[in-house]
Amino acid sequence: MIYTTASNSALITGVTILIVPFAQYALTKKKVQTENWIGVFIVVAGLYLLTQPHINGLNIGDLITLFCAFAWAFYIIYVDIFTNKFDVISLIFIQLWFVVIVAFGIGAVTENFSAITFNTQNILSFLYMGILATFVTTLLLNKYQKETTPVRASIIYTWEQPAAVMLAILFIHENFNYMQLAGGAIMIAGILYSETYEFIKIRMNKSA
């Protein structure tokens, strides 16, 4: 976030949903349904309107975020593969400890730990990031993603962007223009289309 803007980062992270179908085909040869493709393009269009990244150009921060988007797309696929083969708790244990060890090693070399102050705000931030935003979300992702498809999972994850807008409006009173709000609505429409198309189609066939 030092080298890029929040809007650019949000859009580029959202590119994950375009990468997932290709990663899925490369790793598992699973066919992507037409409604998933349509949902992907609707969500990306809405994401662009929401974040409006065209104000700034591409920089090193954008490239790093793009690399992360590719890595996250393949992670979604591998979660789908390994959670159907191995114990979820064991997978989570390995993932979290690997990140702790690698992050601590990199931090020991590149960061100044003495600059960290353990006041109430920082402690609460650490607890939120470590427990809720990392442990709990990783547990839920690994436990329940196997109940859906990787493409649909990646589309559901894009709720992060409109959710961030709504929370920002409610809690820190940020102002957003009509184009951004329309983008959030389009994203939600794409998610709902992808998630409900098959159910609606089955119900219509039964009633026909």
Residue frames relative to the residue before (quaternion, step in Angstrom):
aa qw qx qy qz dx dy dz
M 1.0000 0.0000 0.0000 0.0000 0.00 0.00 0.00
I 0.5378 0.6124 -0.4059 0.4134 3.59 1.26 -0.23
Y 0.7857 0.3647 -0.1525 0.4757 3.57 0.98 -0.90
T 0.7580 0.2799 -0.1872 0.5586 3.60 1.21 -0.01
T 0.5121 -0.6238 0.4811 0.3423 3.57 -1.27 0.01
A 0.6442 -0.5306 0.3787 0.4001 3.57 -1.22 0.42
S 0.6634 0.5134 -0.3138 0.4449 3.60 0.97 -0.83
N 0.6440 0.5066 -0.3210 0.4749 3.57 0.95 -0.84
S 0.6632 0.5162 -0.3061 0.4471 3.56 0.90 -0.95
A 0.6506 0.5231 -0.3178 0.4497 3.58 0.95 -0.86
L 0.6725 0.4938 -0.3012 0.4618 3.58 0.90 -0.90
I 0.6908 0.4839 -0.2922 0.4508 3.57 0.82 -1.00
T 0.6151 0.5270 -0.3467 0.4731 3.59 1.04 -0.69
G 0.6435 0.5374 -0.3125 0.4466 3.57 1.07 -0.75
V 0.5172 0.6392 -0.4139 0.3907 3.60 1.24 -0.36
T 0.4516 0.7014 -0.4353 0.3385 3.58 1.26 -0.37
I 0.6804 0.5120 -0.3091 0.4234 3.58 0.89 -0.90
L 0.6317 0.4961 -0.3434 0.4867 3.59 1.20 -0.35
I 0.6603 0.5178 -0.2997 0.4540 3.57 1.13 -0.67
V 0.5852 0.6399 -0.3614 0.3426 3.58 1.03 -0.83
P 0.6666 0.4943 -0.3491 0.4353 3.69 0.75 -0.81
F 0.6642 0.4863 -0.3087 0.4764 3.59 1.02 -0.74
A 0.6375 0.5107 -0.3209 0.4793 3.58 1.04 -0.78
Q 0.6336 0.5375 -0.3204 0.4549 3.56 1.03 -0.79
Y 0.6703 0.4861 -0.2979 0.4751 3.56 0.93 -0.88
A 0.6583 0.5302 -0.3082 0.4365 3.59 0.98 -0.88
L 0.7680 0.3867 -0.1928 0.4728 3.58 0.97 -0.86
T 0.8348 0.2048 -0.0706 0.5062 3.59 0.90 -0.84
K 0.3469 -0.7619 0.4737 0.2736 3.61 1.29 -0.26
K 0.3638 0.7283 -0.5018 0.2924 3.58 1.14 0.55
K 0.4337 -0.6973 0.5092 0.2574 3.55 -0.95 0.90
V 0.3248 -0.7305 0.5703 0.1886 3.55 -1.02 0.85
Q 0.4181 -0.7288 0.4883 0.2357 3.56 -0.78 1.05
T 0.6374 -0.5644 0.3762 0.3656 3.56 -1.17 0.68
E 0.6661 0.5119 -0.3179 0.4395 3.60 0.91 -0.86
N 0.6086 0.5436 -0.3549 0.4562 3.58 1.15 -0.56
W 0.6388 0.5189 -0.3200 0.4694 3.58 1.01 -0.82
I 0.6532 0.5049 -0.3148 0.4683 3.57 0.93 -0.89
G 0.6485 0.5243 -0.3096 0.4569 3.57 0.98 -0.86
V 0.6164 0.5544 -0.3341 0.4484 3.57 1.04 -0.82
F 0.7167 0.4513 -0.2688 0.4587 3.60 0.76 -1.02
I 0.6132 0.5314 -0.3529 0.4659 3.60 1.06 -0.65
V 0.6691 0.5078 -0.2957 0.4549 3.57 0.92 -0.94
V 0.6548 0.5066 -0.3196 0.4608 3.60 0.94 -0.83
A 0.6310 0.5244 -0.3351 0.4633 3.61 1.00 -0.79
G 0.6758 0.4818 -0.2903 0.4763 3.56 0.95 -0.85
L 0.6316 0.5447 -0.3245 0.4461 3.56 1.05 -0.78
Y 0.6320 0.5259 -0.3279 0.4653 3.57 1.05 -0.74
L 0.6679 0.4879 -0.3026 0.4736 3.60 0.92 -0.86
L 0.6549 0.5346 -0.3104 0.4348 3.56 1.04 -0.78
T 0.7867 0.3537 -0.1723 0.4757 3.58 0.81 -1.01
Q 0.1404 -0.8425 0.5076 0.1130 3.62 1.21 -0.52
P 0.1098 0.8547 -0.5000 0.0865 3.62 0.66 1.07
H 0.4834 0.7099 -0.4192 0.2942 3.60 1.24 -0.20
I 0.5215 0.6395 -0.4166 0.3814 3.59 1.25 -0.19
N 0.7785 0.2718 -0.1347 0.5495 3.59 1.07 -0.71
G 0.4646 -0.6852 0.4925 0.2685 3.58 -1.17 0.55
L 0.6444 -0.5083 0.4056 0.4024 3.55 -1.38 0.01
N 0.0274 0.7994 -0.5985 0.0440 3.60 -0.91 0.91
I 0.7585 -0.3760 0.2505 0.4696 3.59 -1.28 -0.05
G 0.6233 0.5391 -0.3402 0.4529 3.59 1.06 -0.69
D 0.6331 0.5254 -0.3230 0.4678 3.58 1.05 -0.79
L 0.6659 0.5074 -0.3043 0.4545 3.58 0.95 -0.88
I 0.6390 0.5134 -0.3252 0.4716 3.59 1.01 -0.80
T 0.6531 0.5080 -0.3091 0.4689 3.58 0.98 -0.86
L 0.6258 0.5339 -0.3325 0.4612 3.59 1.04 -0.76
F 0.6249 0.5236 -0.3300 0.4759 3.58 1.03 -0.79
C 0.6443 0.5212 -0.3122 0.4646 3.58 1.00 -0.86
A 0.6240 0.5453 -0.3375 0.4465 3.58 1.05 -0.76
F 0.6424 0.5050 -0.3160 0.4822 3.58 1.02 -0.81
A 0.6598 0.5135 -0.3050 0.4561 3.58 0.93 -0.93
W 0.6667 0.5036 -0.3001 0.4603 3.59 0.96 -0.86
A 0.6116 0.5534 -0.3508 0.4434 3.60 1.03 -0.72
F 0.6931 0.4498 -0.2775 0.4902 3.58 0.90 -0.90
Y 0.5905 0.5639 -0.3679 0.4450 3.60 1.11 -0.60
I 0.6269 0.5406 -0.3328 0.4517 3.59 0.99 -0.85
I 0.6666 0.4937 -0.3012 0.4703 3.58 0.96 -0.87
Y 0.6797 0.4929 -0.2977 0.4544 3.58 0.88 -0.90
V 0.5826 0.5485 -0.3718 0.4706 3.59 1.13 -0.58
D 0.6465 0.5208 -0.3091 0.4639 3.57 0.98 -0.89
I 0.6797 0.4922 -0.2895 0.4604 3.61 0.99 -0.81
F 0.7809 0.4044 -0.2045 0.4299 3.57 0.61 -1.17
T 0.6298 0.5316 -0.3612 0.4363 3.63 1.06 -0.54
N 0.6419 0.4880 -0.3263 0.4933 3.58 1.26 -0.22
K 0.7135 0.4325 -0.2465 0.4931 3.59 1.29 -0.14
F 0.8132 0.2184 -0.0695 0.5349 3.57 1.02 -0.82
D 0.6561 -0.5096 0.3942 0.3930 3.54 -1.34 0.32
V 0.4997 -0.6954 0.4334 0.2809 3.58 -0.78 1.08
I 0.6504 0.5284 -0.3224 0.4403 3.60 0.93 -0.90
S 0.6490 0.5122 -0.3166 0.4650 3.59 0.98 -0.81
L 0.6442 0.5195 -0.3161 0.4638 3.57 0.99 -0.82
I 0.6616 0.4995 -0.3064 0.4679 3.57 0.94 -0.87
F 0.6270 0.5489 -0.3270 0.4457 3.59 0.99 -0.87
I 0.6742 0.4893 -0.2887 0.4718 3.58 0.91 -0.94
Q 0.6608 0.5246 -0.3083 0.4395 3.59 0.90 -0.93
L 0.7170 0.4659 -0.2672 0.4443 3.56 0.75 -1.07
W 0.6861 0.4713 -0.3017 0.4649 3.60 0.89 -0.82
F 0.5938 0.5503 -0.3632 0.4612 3.58 1.12 -0.61
V 0.6693 0.4890 -0.2964 0.4743 3.58 0.93 -0.93
V 0.6355 0.5369 -0.3327 0.4440 3.62 0.95 -0.84
I 0.6938 0.4841 -0.2789 0.4545 3.57 0.84 -1.00
V 0.6877 0.4745 -0.2853 0.4696 3.58 0.87 -0.97
A 0.6685 0.5014 -0.3048 0.4570 3.60 0.90 -0.92
F 0.6570 0.5004 -0.3185 0.4653 3.59 0.95 -0.82
G 0.6437 0.5298 -0.3197 0.4502 3.58 1.01 -0.81
I 0.6676 0.4788 -0.2923 0.4894 3.57 0.95 -0.91
G 0.6576 0.5202 -0.3078 0.4496 3.58 0.96 -0.87
A 0.6339 0.5420 -0.3323 0.4405 3.59 1.01 -0.77
V 0.6985 0.4579 -0.2626 0.4832 3.57 1.13 -0.66
T 0.8128 0.3285 -0.1309 0.4629 3.57 0.89 -0.94
E 0.7533 0.3843 -0.2047 0.4929 3.62 1.15 -0.45
N 0.3873 -0.6846 0.5673 0.2438 3.55 -1.32 0.40
F 0.2668 -0.8128 0.4982 0.1415 3.59 -0.12 1.29
S 0.5915 0.5972 -0.3651 0.4002 3.58 1.14 -0.57
A 0.6096 0.5708 -0.3459 0.4277 3.60 1.25 -0.35
I 0.5494 0.6171 -0.3929 0.4037 3.58 1.29 -0.23
T 0.1341 -0.7807 0.6069 0.0651 3.58 -0.87 0.94
F 0.2777 -0.7884 0.5328 0.1318 3.57 -0.79 1.06
N 0.1608 0.7643 -0.5993 0.1754 3.53 0.34 1.30
T 0.7420 -0.4306 0.2727 0.4356 3.57 -1.29 0.20
Q 0.6598 0.5185 -0.3129 0.4448 3.58 0.92 -0.89
N 0.6839 0.4799 -0.2918 0.4657 3.59 0.90 -0.90
I 0.6376 0.5241 -0.3325 0.4563 3.59 0.98 -0.79
L 0.6577 0.4945 -0.3081 0.4775 3.58 0.94 -0.85
S 0.6280 0.5302 -0.3288 0.4652 3.58 1.06 -0.74
F 0.6492 0.5146 -0.3091 0.4671 3.59 0.97 -0.88
L 0.6616 0.5081 -0.3029 0.4609 3.57 0.96 -0.91
Y 0.6486 0.5155 -0.3152 0.4628 3.57 0.97 -0.87
M 0.7003 0.4692 -0.2731 0.4635 3.58 0.83 -1.01
G 0.7182 0.4688 -0.2609 0.4431 3.58 0.94 -0.88
I 0.7679 0.3700 -0.1949 0.4853 3.57 0.87 -0.98
L 0.7829 0.3540 -0.1934 0.4736 3.57 0.55 -1.18
A 0.7696 0.3951 -0.2109 0.4551 3.58 0.68 -1.11
T 0.7499 0.3548 -0.2175 0.5142 3.61 1.18 -0.38
F 0.7610 0.3880 -0.2318 0.4655 3.60 0.46 -1.19
V 0.7116 0.4626 -0.2745 0.4519 3.59 0.72 -1.08
T 0.6875 0.4778 -0.2998 0.4573 3.60 0.86 -0.90
T 0.6369 0.5121 -0.3299 0.4725 3.61 1.03 -0.73
L 0.6283 0.5335 -0.3288 0.4610 3.58 1.03 -0.79
L 0.6937 0.4721 -0.2823 0.4649 3.58 0.82 -0.99
L 0.6411 0.5335 -0.3258 0.4452 3.58 0.97 -0.87
N 0.7183 0.4512 -0.2574 0.4628 3.58 0.80 -1.03
K 0.6772 0.5137 -0.2951 0.4364 3.59 1.05 -0.73
Y 0.8328 0.2797 -0.1040 0.4662 3.57 0.87 -0.96
Q 0.4948 0.6707 -0.4510 0.3193 3.63 1.12 -0.23
K 0.6133 0.5764 -0.3566 0.4056 3.59 1.08 -0.64
E 0.5879 0.5804 -0.3643 0.4298 3.59 1.30 -0.22
T 0.7424 0.2677 -0.1893 0.5842 3.59 1.29 -0.13
T 0.5842 -0.5572 0.4344 0.3994 3.60 -1.26 -0.22
P 0.6360 -0.5433 0.3771 0.3976 3.63 -1.16 0.49
V 0.6400 0.5233 -0.3362 0.4510 3.60 0.98 -0.79
R 0.6753 0.4741 -0.2980 0.4801 3.57 0.87 -0.90
A 0.6157 0.5407 -0.3475 0.4558 3.58 1.03 -0.73
S 0.6681 0.5039 -0.3094 0.4517 3.59 0.90 -0.89
I 0.6385 0.5106 -0.3259 0.4748 3.59 1.08 -0.69
I 0.6281 0.5295 -0.3338 0.4623 3.58 0.99 -0.79
Y 0.6340 0.5497 -0.3357 0.4280 3.58 1.00 -0.79
T 0.6113 0.5650 -0.3657 0.4164 3.61 1.12 -0.45
W 0.4103 0.6756 -0.4860 0.3728 3.59 1.27 0.15
E 0.4980 0.6777 -0.4162 0.3457 3.58 1.22 -0.45
Q 0.6924 0.5020 -0.2949 0.4261 3.60 0.86 -0.93
P 0.7150 0.3997 -0.2918 0.4938 3.67 0.68 -0.89
A 0.5956 0.5600 -0.3660 0.4446 3.59 1.11 -0.62
A 0.6407 0.5277 -0.3220 0.4553 3.57 1.00 -0.83
V 0.6346 0.5262 -0.3256 0.4630 3.57 1.04 -0.79
M 0.6842 0.4913 -0.2958 0.4505 3.57 0.82 -0.97
L 0.6650 0.4965 -0.3044 0.4676 3.59 0.96 -0.83
A 0.6348 0.5297 -0.3275 0.4573 3.57 1.06 -0.76
I 0.6452 0.5101 -0.3162 0.4728 3.58 1.05 -0.77
L 0.7048 0.4895 -0.2660 0.4391 3.57 0.92 -0.94
F 0.8231 0.3198 -0.1277 0.4516 3.56 0.78 -1.06
I 0.8020 0.2010 -0.1371 0.5456 3.62 1.00 -0.60
H 0.4513 -0.7598 0.4011 0.2411 3.56 1.33 0.43
E 0.2213 0.7655 -0.5640 0.2166 3.57 0.87 0.96
N 0.3265 -0.7343 0.5638 0.1906 3.53 -1.22 0.60
F 0.0704 -0.7916 0.6069 0.0105 3.57 -0.94 0.93
N 0.4590 -0.6930 0.4785 0.2831 3.56 -1.02 0.76
Y 0.7069 -0.4845 0.3146 0.4082 3.54 -1.30 0.28
M 0.6071 0.5628 -0.3564 0.4332 3.58 1.11 -0.65
Q 0.6593 0.5035 -0.3055 0.4674 3.57 0.99 -0.84
L 0.6585 0.4980 -0.3106 0.4711 3.58 0.95 -0.82
A 0.6220 0.5255 -0.3322 0.4760 3.59 1.09 -0.72
G 0.6268 0.5412 -0.3303 0.4529 3.57 1.04 -0.79
G 0.6504 0.5084 -0.3153 0.4681 3.58 0.96 -0.83
A 0.6499 0.5127 -0.3143 0.4647 3.58 0.99 -0.81
I 0.6391 0.5185 -0.3215 0.4683 3.60 1.03 -0.81
M 0.6268 0.5397 -0.3341 0.4519 3.58 1.00 -0.81
I 0.6637 0.4994 -0.3008 0.4687 3.56 0.89 -0.95
A 0.6306 0.5338 -0.3286 0.4577 3.59 1.04 -0.79
G 0.6563 0.5116 -0.3102 0.4596 3.59 0.99 -0.83
I 0.6411 0.5196 -0.3187 0.4662 3.56 1.01 -0.81
L 0.6799 0.4898 -0.2898 0.4625 3.56 0.87 -0.97
Y 0.6220 0.5438 -0.3433 0.4467 3.59 1.01 -0.78
S 0.6928 0.4836 -0.2809 0.4554 3.55 0.82 -1.02
E 0.7227 0.4680 -0.2463 0.4450 3.56 0.96 -0.88
T 0.7785 0.3649 -0.1822 0.4771 3.61 1.03 -0.69
Y 0.4561 0.7193 -0.4459 0.2753 3.61 1.21 -0.33
E 0.6935 0.4850 -0.2929 0.4449 3.58 0.78 -1.03
F 0.6472 0.5228 -0.3148 0.4568 3.59 0.98 -0.86
I 0.6691 0.4950 -0.2939 0.4701 3.58 0.92 -0.96
K 0.6387 0.5357 -0.3241 0.4472 3.58 0.99 -0.85
I 0.6537 0.5114 -0.3074 0.4654 3.59 0.97 -0.87
R 0.6640 0.5041 -0.3054 0.4602 3.57 0.95 -0.90
M 0.6555 0.5066 -0.3177 0.4613 3.60 1.00 -0.80
N 0.6444 0.5189 -0.3226 0.4597 3.60 1.02 -0.76
K 0.6479 0.5197 -0.3135 0.4603 3.57 1.08 -0.75
S 0.7097 0.4547 -0.2590 0.4717 3.57 1.03 -0.81
A 0.5661 0.6177 -0.3845 0.3875 3.60 1.23 -0.35
